[in-house]
Amino acid sequence: MEPTGTLAEADWESHRPAVFGAAYRILGSVAEAEDVTQEVWLRAAAADLSGVRDLRAWLVTLAARTSYNVLQSARVRRESYVGPWLPEPLVTGPDAAAQVLMDESVSTAMLVVMETLTPAERVALVLHDVFAFPFSRIAEVLGGTPAACRKLASRARARVAAVEERPRASRAETERVLRAFKAAADAGDMAGLVELLHPEVVYVADGGGKVTAARRPVLGAERIALLAIRQIEIRRPDAFEIIEVNGQAALATYRDGELVWLDTVEIADGRITAFRRLANPDKLALLGHT
């Protein structure tokens, strides 16, 4: 079918997951990705698309260029972020309000590594490795040469390779470990927590300066077990549920109906090797209440 000059709503809805997915992978923020998606929609709706032969590629290109600009303007703010940064969680699975293009690149672990890349490296990696864009097209987004963009993607790929090579536990295994961790923490069971944690486990908490949270990574099973028990004693949460965020099971913990933190983990051989606690209320806001 020959393309018409205007964007039909049905066409937009079919491509929206890819537009949002590109923006979210580049930015690591649901709110910012939604803003980018809305801007793409408005610009596309006002554009003459009669000469566009690949609408999906055109929309994703616009999303990537807009996200790149957002990321560059946000660098100072992100560099001054209080404590460790974790991505804003994206609800996935059957409870998701909208579908998004899903793969390993939206996992929390991958987005954490993506944050260490330069804006140009992130765009080059996402467009080439996720959306299979040729480097000639990526060069149009970044304003460089295809060869330079190839180098950007290569450097980025080397940084994320370690995440891609890690074994990934099944959802059932992840949920089992999260429930066991929650039960042991509630019971003050130090030995039980240590048994669930790898001796070299790393704990990262993101409070964003809004709530009390460790401002540096915590290393070691015993230190993390003690920290988990103390946080339960201080915050006294009264409810929890397992939800799916970023394609993996996560533990959402509540007090008086308010979400106080969200835990995601990496597991190897039945033990937690990485524990990430998101407590920044601004990032938890979109997940709602119990």
N, C-alpha and C positions, 0 to 999 in steps of 0.2 A: 504494500500500500504506500502510495506517495505521501510524504509528510505534509501536513497542512501548516499554515502560517502561525497558528496559535496552539497553546498547550492544552490538550483536553485533560479534564480532571482524572479520568480513568488512567490515562498515560502517566500522569504525575504520581498517582497512588501506586502504580506498579513499579515505579523507579524510586519512590521515596525511601525505602529501606536502604538502597545503595547509597543515596545521597547522605542520609543520616549516618550510615555506617562509615563512610569515608571521613566525615567530619568528626565523629566520635573517636575513631582510631587516631586521628591526627591530634585532637585536642585533649582527649581523656576526660572530658566534661560533658555530661548530659545536657546541662543548661546551655552551654556554649554551642554544642552541636545542634540543639533545637533552634537556637537563634540563627545559626548558619543555614539550616534547612529552610527556615521561614524566608530568609533573604533570597535563597536560591529560587524558591517558589515564586516570590514576587517578581524577581528579575526575569525568570523564565516566562511567567504569565504575560509580561509586558513586551517580550522580545518577538521578533519575526523569526520563526523557526523553519521557514519554508526551505531553507538551504541546508538544514541539519539532517544528515543521513543516519547518524547514530545518536539517538536522543539520550540514551543512558550515559554514554561517554561524555556527551556535552554537559549534562547535568553534574556528573561526578567531577569533571574538570572544573566547573564553576564552584562546586563545593570545596574542592581542594585549594583553589586559589583564594577563596574567601577565608578558609580555615588557616591558611598560611599567613595571611595578613593579620588575623586575630592572634595567632600564636606569637608572631613577632611583636605585636603591640603589648602582649601580656608578659613578655619575658621578665621585665623588671619586677612586676608584681609576683611572678612565680619564684624568682630568685630571692625575694624577701619573705617568702612563705615561712611561717613559724613551725619549726619541726619538720619531720618527714612528710612528704606528699604522697597521697594515695589517690587513685582515680575515683571520680564520682561513679558510684555503682549504677549499672544498667540492669534493670529487671529483664530477665529473659525467661524462656519457657512458657508454659500455659498461662501464667499470671501476667504476662507482659501486655501492656496496653496497646502496643504496636509492634509489628514485626521488624526485625533488623537483620541485615546480612550477617550471618554468624559463622565464625570459624575461630581457630586458636588465637588469632590476632586480637580478639576482644577480651581475652582472659586477663584477670587482674595482674598476674605475673608479667604478661607481655606488656601491658600498658605501663607498669612500673618501669620497665626497662626502656620503653619508648620515651619516657619523660627525660631520660639521660641523653637523648639524641638532640641534635640541632633541629630547628624547624625544617630546614631544607632536607635533612636526612629522613625525617619522619614522612614528609610528603613523598619523597622519592621511593621510599620503601613501601608505603601503603599503595601508591598508584601502580607500582610495578608488580609487587609480590601478591597483592590482594586482588587488584583489578586488571592485571595483565596489560597495563598501558605500555606502549613502546617509549623508549627514552626520548625520542623526538618530540612526543606529545608532552612528556614530563618537563622537558626543557622549555616549552611554551609557558608552563605554569610557573616555573622557578626563574625564568629569565636567563638561563645558562645554555651550555651546549649539551648535546646528547651524551658526549663522552664524560663531561663533568657530572651529569646526573647519574650515569652508570657508576661512577666512583662513589657518589653519595649513597646510592643504594647498597653498594658492596660493603662500605664501611658500616652502615646500619645493620645489614644482615649479619655481619660478624659479631655485632654486639648482642643481637637477639638470639643467636644460634644456641647459646647455652640454655635459654628458656625452652626452646623448641625441642631440645634433646632430653629434657627432664622427663622421667616417667610420670604419667598423669593417672591418678587414682580414679576409679569409677565413681559415679555419683553415689552409689550405695555404700561404698567404702568411705567416702568422704563424709557422708551423713552419719555413718556409724561412729566415726572418730569424733566428729563435732558433738554428737549427743553424749558420748562418753566423757569428753573434755568438760562439757557443761555440768554433767552430773558430779564429776570429781571436784570441780571448782566450787560448786554450791555446797558440797559436803566438807570442804576444807581438806580434801584427801591429797596431801602433798605427794605421797608415794604413787598414788594412782595417776596424778598429772605427769609426774616425771616419767612414768612408764609409757605414757602416750607421746612424749616429746623426744625427738632425736637429741642425743647429747650436744650436738652443735647447732641446734635450732636457732633461728633468728626471729625476733619479735619486733615488728614495726607498728607504731601507732600514729595515727593522724588526727590530732585535735585541732589543728589549724590556729592555735592560740585562743580558741573559743572555749575549750574545756580542758581540764587537767589531763595530760597524756605525756608519756615518755617522749622527750625531744631528741633522743638518739636511739638507735637500734639497741635492743637488749639481747645478749647472747647467753646461751646455756640453758639446759632444761630446768635446773633447780631455781635459778633466778626468775625465769619466766613463770614457773609454777607458783612461786611465792607471790609474784606480782599479780597473777590471775586471782588468787585467793583474796589478796588485799583489796583488789578492785571490787570484788563481789561484796566484801564486808563494808566498803565505803559507799558504793552506789545502791546496794540492796535491790537489784532488779527483781521483778516479780513475774515475768512471763518471757517466753522465747518461742521462736518458730524457725523451722528450716525453710529458706526461700532459695530461689535460683537467681543469681546475679552473674552477669558476664559468663554465662554458660556453665556455671559450677554451683554446687550447693554451698550455702552460706548460713551462718548462724546469726539471726537477728534477735537482740536482747532488749527488753522493754522494762520501763518502770512507770507505773501509773498511766499506761497506755502510750507513753512516748518512747520512741526508739532511742536508746542511749548509745548503742554501738553495734557494729556489724563486723563479724569475724569471717575471714576467708583464710584457707590454709592450703599448703602444698604437702603432700604425703608421699612417703617412700617406705615400702616394706611395713606398712601399718602404723608408721610413726610420723608425727608432724615435723617437717623440716623447715617450714617457713610459716609464720603466724602473723597475719595482718589484721589490725583492729582499726576500723574507721569510726571515729567518734566526733568528727567535725559536724555540728548540727546543720550547717549550711549544705553539706553534701548528703546528709541523711534525709533532708526535707522532702525530696521527691518520693521517698519510699513510704511515706504516710505513717499511719498509726495502726495499732492492733484493732 
